[in-house]
Amino acid sequence: MMDDVEFRKAAESALEALLKHLIEREVEGGQGGLLNILFEEPAGKFVITPNAPVQQIWISALSTSFKLDWDATAAAFVLPRTSEQLTPLVDRLIAEHLKS
């Protein structure tokens, strides 16, 4: 387990990279690394935020909560049940939302 400072640096770096990846979309950044992805058609909103007490990045999307853990081997935040890293997971969720 990493310490709080290491987690904050890793989460900040991961969310900054995701924000750059999503720059062409309607994305709002907030304090503490919070990202909101807004959709006009179909209407919707994804919320992505670091959760320091449990050292995870949480995504609220498609009426579901996704909790990503830090994987030191991959040097990335990963969804345990699918092994998807943060950016590919968000890309998949966006694609699923846009199909609805």
N, CA, C and O of each residue as an XYZ file, in Angstrom:
400
protein
N       0.850     -1.173      0.000
C       0.000      0.000      0.000
C       0.897      1.238      0.000
O       1.889      1.303      0.726
N       0.530      2.213     -0.824
C       1.327      3.436     -0.868
C       0.845      4.429      0.182
O      -0.278      4.323      0.674
N       1.687      5.383      0.521
C       1.267      6.379      1.497
C       0.374      7.419      0.809
O       0.204      7.403     -0.410
N      -0.180      8.307      1.605
C      -1.146      9.287      1.109
C      -0.554     10.199      0.046
O      -1.222     10.504     -0.943
N       0.676     10.638      0.229
C       1.324     11.536     -0.728
C       1.535     10.817     -2.055
O       1.286     11.388     -3.116
N       1.995      9.567     -2.002
C       2.183      8.786     -3.230
C       0.859      8.587     -3.957
O       0.790      8.710     -5.180
N      -0.207      8.275     -3.189
C      -1.524      8.104     -3.810
C      -1.970      9.381     -4.502
O      -2.407      9.348     -5.652
N      -1.862     10.492     -3.812
C      -2.313     11.762     -4.400
C      -1.548     12.082     -5.681
O      -2.145     12.547     -6.652
N      -0.251     11.845     -5.699
C       0.547     12.093     -6.899
C       0.130     11.163     -8.028
O      -0.011     11.603     -9.170
N      -0.069      9.883     -7.727
C      -0.473      8.915     -8.753
C      -1.860      9.234     -9.290
O      -2.085      9.179    -10.499
N      -2.793      9.568     -8.401
C      -4.153      9.898     -8.826
C      -4.165     11.175     -9.654
O      -4.835     11.238    -10.685
N      -3.436     12.187     -9.217
C      -3.380     13.452     -9.952
C      -2.806     13.228    -11.354
O      -3.331     13.757    -12.334
N      -1.756     12.463    -11.442
C      -1.136     12.179    -12.733
C      -2.085     11.405    -13.647
O      -2.198     11.719    -14.832
N      -2.765     10.396    -13.101
C      -3.702      9.587    -13.893
C      -4.875     10.429    -14.385
O      -5.280     10.310    -15.541
N      -5.421     11.272    -13.523
C      -6.565     12.090    -13.918
C      -6.159     13.197    -14.885
O      -6.940     13.564    -15.763
N      -4.955     13.732    -14.738
C      -4.462     14.741    -15.677
C      -4.291     14.121    -17.065
O      -4.648     14.740    -18.068
N      -3.751     12.910    -17.127
C      -3.588     12.214    -18.411
C      -4.950     11.926    -19.031
O      -5.121     12.064    -20.242
N      -5.921     11.526    -18.209
C      -7.270     11.273    -18.720
C      -7.893     12.556    -19.242
O      -8.527     12.546    -20.297
N      -7.726     13.655    -18.530
C      -8.273     14.934    -18.973
C      -7.691     15.327    -20.324
O      -8.424     15.777    -21.205
N      -6.396     15.165    -20.497
C      -5.778     15.470    -21.790
C      -6.355     14.579    -22.883
O      -6.598     15.038    -23.999
N      -6.575     13.311    -22.564
C      -7.143     12.363    -23.521
C      -8.566     12.772    -23.927
O      -8.974     12.573    -25.072
N      -9.301     13.337    -22.990
C     -10.704     13.671    -23.226
C     -10.927     15.130    -23.620
O     -12.072     15.579    -23.671
N      -9.874     15.869    -23.897
C      -9.961     17.314    -24.089
C     -10.974     17.708    -25.159
O     -11.555     18.790    -25.079
N     -11.200     16.856    -26.158
C     -12.146     17.202    -27.216
C     -13.593     17.054    -26.766
O     -14.502     17.483    -27.476
N     -13.820     16.465    -25.623
C     -15.181     16.300    -25.101
C     -15.492     17.442    -24.126
O     -14.618     18.231    -23.768
N     -16.714     17.504    -23.725
C     -17.149     18.500    -22.741
C     -16.790     17.985    -21.359
O     -17.567     17.263    -20.734
N     -15.607     18.360    -20.883
C     -15.115     17.880    -19.600
C     -14.861     19.083    -18.704
O     -14.271     20.076    -19.129
N     -15.307     18.982    -17.479
C     -15.078     20.038    -16.496
C     -14.182     19.488    -15.391
O     -14.435     18.412    -14.849
N     -13.150     20.228    -15.071
C     -12.289     19.852    -13.955
C     -12.708     20.605    -12.713
O     -13.165     21.745    -12.796
N     -12.557     19.983    -11.579
C     -12.910     20.628    -10.320
C     -11.769     20.504     -9.337
O     -10.683     20.046     -9.691
N     -12.005     20.900     -8.127
C     -10.978     20.824     -7.098
C     -10.738     19.380     -6.703
O     -11.648     18.552     -6.744
N      -9.517     19.091     -6.325
C      -9.186     17.766     -5.823
C      -9.144     16.694     -6.888
O      -9.227     15.508     -6.568
N      -9.017     17.084     -8.162
C      -8.918     16.108     -9.226
C     -10.251     15.649     -9.786
O     -10.273     14.806    -10.683
N     -11.352     16.170     -9.293
C     -12.680     15.791     -9.774
C     -12.832     16.128    -11.249
O     -12.507     17.239    -11.670
N     -13.331     15.166    -12.048
C     -13.642     15.408    -13.453
C     -15.113     15.096    -13.691
O     -15.627     14.078    -13.226
N     -15.784     15.981    -14.420
C     -17.152     15.745    -14.855
C     -17.146     15.670    -16.368
O     -16.641     16.575    -17.033
N     -17.704     14.599    -16.921
C     -17.856     14.473    -18.365
C     -19.337     14.637    -18.651
O     -20.164     13.848    -18.191
N     -19.663     15.673    -19.418
C     -21.050     15.995    -19.706
C     -21.400     15.593    -21.132
O     -20.601     15.763    -22.053
N     -22.599     15.062    -21.300
C     -23.082     14.657    -22.617
C     -24.376     15.396    -22.916
O     -25.255     15.503    -22.061
N     -24.485     15.906    -24.142
C     -25.727     16.556    -24.550
C     -26.711     15.550    -25.124
O     -27.897     15.588    -24.796
N     -26.231     14.645    -25.984
C     -27.122     13.709    -26.657
C     -26.463     12.351    -26.758
O     -25.459     12.231    -27.461
N     -26.956     11.342    -26.112
C     -27.998     11.408    -25.097
C     -27.461     12.087    -23.835
O     -26.278     11.998    -23.509
N     -28.357     12.754    -23.151
C     -27.964     13.515    -21.962
C     -27.371     12.584    -20.913
O     -27.842     11.462    -20.724
N     -26.348     13.055    -20.242
C     -25.749     12.264    -19.180
C     -24.540     12.955    -18.585
O     -24.076     13.980    -19.083
N     -24.049     12.379    -17.522
C     -22.898     12.934    -16.832
C     -22.134     11.794    -16.165
O     -22.731     10.935    -15.516
N     -20.821     11.790    -16.325
C     -19.944     10.877    -15.616
C     -19.164     11.714    -14.602
O     -18.768     12.840    -14.901
N     -18.949     11.177    -13.429
C     -18.149     11.840    -12.407
C     -16.972     10.926    -12.078
O     -17.154      9.749    -11.765
N     -15.770     11.479    -12.151
C     -14.548     10.718    -11.876
C     -13.782     11.472    -10.790
O     -13.475     12.654    -10.942
N     -13.480     10.782     -9.701
C     -12.863     11.451     -8.568
C     -11.920     10.517     -7.815
O     -12.187      9.321     -7.698
N     -10.824     11.062     -7.309
C      -9.974     10.248     -6.441
C     -10.608     10.139     -5.054
O     -11.215     11.092     -4.564
N     -10.464      8.984     -4.433
C     -10.954      8.785     -3.072
C      -9.740      8.414     -2.218
O      -9.361      7.246     -2.133
N      -9.146      9.417     -1.595
C      -7.896      9.239     -0.852
C      -7.999      8.261      0.317
O      -7.071      7.476      0.513
N      -9.083      8.266      1.106
C      -9.108      7.346      2.252
C      -8.959      5.869      1.872
O      -8.387      5.089      2.633
N      -9.466      5.486      0.710
C      -9.356      4.083      0.280
C      -8.364      3.912     -0.866
O      -8.194      2.807     -1.381
N      -7.717      4.992     -1.262
C      -6.710      5.012     -2.327
C      -7.233      4.385     -3.616
O      -6.619      3.480     -4.182
N      -8.375      4.885     -4.063
C      -8.980      4.429     -5.305
C      -9.402      5.643     -6.125
O      -9.531      6.749     -5.599
N      -9.614      5.421     -7.415
C     -10.299      6.389     -8.253
C     -11.679      5.814     -8.506
O     -11.819      4.665     -8.924
N     -12.703      6.628     -8.249
C     -14.077      6.189     -8.427
C     -14.667      6.858     -9.649
O     -14.442      8.040     -9.911
N     -15.426      6.071    -10.388
C     -16.149      6.577    -11.555
C     -17.620      6.275    -11.342
O     -18.000      5.134    -11.077
N     -18.438      7.298    -11.460
C     -19.883      7.121    -11.447
C     -20.353      7.332    -12.885
O     -20.290      8.443    -13.413
N     -20.827      6.250    -13.512
C     -21.228      6.309    -14.912
C     -22.204      5.176    -15.202
O     -22.103      4.089    -14.635
N     -23.142      5.447    -16.086
C     -24.096      4.424    -16.521
C     -24.814      3.786    -15.335
O     -25.034      2.575    -15.318
N     -25.175      4.593    -14.353
C     -25.871      4.147    -13.139
C     -25.082      3.102    -12.350
O     -25.665      2.275    -11.649
N     -23.766      3.144    -12.466
C     -22.901      2.175    -11.797
C     -21.697      2.896    -11.201
O     -21.274      3.939    -11.699
N     -21.157      2.334    -10.140
C     -19.942      2.853     -9.540
C     -18.795      1.903     -9.879
O     -18.895      0.692     -9.679
N     -17.714      2.466    -10.391
C     -16.519      1.700    -10.743
C     -15.398      2.172     -9.829
O     -15.138      3.372     -9.734
N     -14.731      1.237     -9.156
C     -13.686      1.581     -8.195
C     -12.373      0.979     -8.659
O     -12.208     -0.240     -8.687
N     -11.435      1.855     -9.024
C     -10.155      1.418     -9.559
C      -9.084      1.476     -8.486
O      -8.978      2.452     -7.744
N      -8.292      0.418     -8.418
C      -7.187      0.322     -7.475
C      -5.872      0.594     -8.193
O      -5.763      0.386     -9.402
N      -4.879      1.056     -7.451
C      -3.550      1.260     -8.004
C      -2.889     -0.097     -8.196
O      -2.862     -0.917     -7.278
N      -2.358     -0.330     -9.385
C      -1.607     -1.547     -9.701
C      -0.161     -1.126     -9.926
O       0.162     -0.527    -10.952
N       0.705     -1.438     -8.972
C       2.096     -1.008     -9.048
C       2.816     -1.625    -10.237
O       3.675     -0.979    -10.837
N       2.485     -2.853    -10.587
C       3.121     -3.512    -11.723
C       2.813     -2.786    -13.022
O       3.700     -2.575    -13.849
N       1.542     -2.400    -13.201
C       1.132     -1.678    -14.409
C       1.400     -0.189    -14.291
O       1.359      0.523    -15.294
N       1.674      0.297    -13.086
C       1.846      1.725    -12.809
C       0.630      2.496    -13.307
O       0.750      3.518    -13.983
N      -0.560      1.970    -12.950
C      -1.815      2.566    -13.421
C      -2.943      2.175    -12.467
O      -2.840      1.202    -11.720
N      -4.019      2.957    -12.513
C      -5.226      2.592    -11.792
C      -6.008      1.605    -12.664
O      -6.201      1.830    -13.859
N      -6.455      0.508    -12.041
C      -7.039     -0.613    -12.774
C      -8.343     -1.051    -12.092
O      -8.431     -1.082    -10.865
N      -9.352     -1.387    -12.902
C     -10.597     -1.953    -12.393
C     -10.341     -3.444    -12.146
O     -10.119     -4.188    -13.102
N     -10.365     -3.894    -10.897
C      -9.966     -5.270    -10.588
C     -10.720     -6.353    -11.360
O     -10.103     -7.318    -11.813
N     -12.028     -6.219    -11.520
C     -12.783     -7.328    -12.122
C     -12.562     -7.481    -13.619
O     -12.824     -8.553    -14.164
N     -12.084     -6.433    -14.305
C     -11.866     -6.536    -15.758
C     -10.414     -6.297    -16.156
O     -10.041     -6.537    -17.304
N      -9.601     -5.834    -15.233
C      -8.197     -5.466    -15.476
C      -8.046     -4.287    -16.433
O      -6.959     -4.070    -16.969
N      -9.118     -3.521    -16.658
C      -9.042     -2.342    -17.525
C      -8.378     -1.198    -16.774
O      -8.658     -0.951    -15.601
N      -7.488     -0.504    -17.485
C      -6.883      0.693    -16.927
C      -7.838      1.867    -17.106
O      -8.810      1.778    -17.856
N      -7.556      2.966    -16.413
C      -8.449      4.119    -16.345
C      -8.892      4.630    -17.713
O     -10.093      4.686    -17.978
N      -7.967      5.000    -18.582
C      -8.349      5.604    -19.862
C      -9.134      4.643    -20.755
O     -10.174      5.044    -21.276
N      -8.695      3.394    -20.963
C      -9.498      2.485    -21.781
C     -10.890      2.229    -21.185
O     -11.865      2.083    -21.923
N     -10.979      2.176    -19.859
C     -12.281      1.982    -19.216
C     -13.196      3.162    -19.509
O     -14.353      2.970    -19.883
N     -12.691      4.376    -19.344
C     -13.511      5.562    -19.606
C     -13.920      5.598    -21.081
O     -15.064      5.932    -21.390
N     -13.013      5.264    -21.987
C     -13.363      5.204    -23.415
C     -14.508      4.223    -23.661
O     -15.438      4.522    -24.410
N     -14.437      3.043    -23.023
C     -15.495      2.038    -23.192
C     -16.830      2.551    -22.636
O     -17.875      2.381    -23.265
N     -16.788      3.171    -21.467
C     -18.026      3.684    -20.865
C     -18.641      4.786    -21.729
O     -19.861      4.849    -21.880
N     -17.807      5.645    -22.291
C     -18.315      6.693    -23.182
C     -18.979      6.071    -24.404
O     -20.068      6.486    -24.802
N     -18.330      5.085    -24.993
C     -18.888      4.412    -26.176
C     -20.232      3.764    -25.824
O     -21.179      3.859    -26.604
N     -20.326      3.114    -24.674
C     -21.589      2.499    -24.248
C     -22.662      3.552    -24.049
O     -23.811      3.344    -24.439
N     -22.307      4.679    -23.450
C     -23.280      5.756    -23.240
C     -23.790      6.300    -24.558
O     -24.990      6.523    -24.717
N     -22.885      6.517    -25.511
C     -23.275      7.110    -26.789
C     -24.130      6.162    -27.632
O     -24.858      6.616    -28.515
N     -24.055      4.870    -27.378
C     -24.898      3.898    -28.075
C     -26.313      3.890    -27.550
O     -27.232      3.473    -28.255
N     -26.509      4.352    -26.306
C     -27.841      4.287    -25.683
C     -28.798      5.313    -26.238
O     -29.950      5.377    -25.811
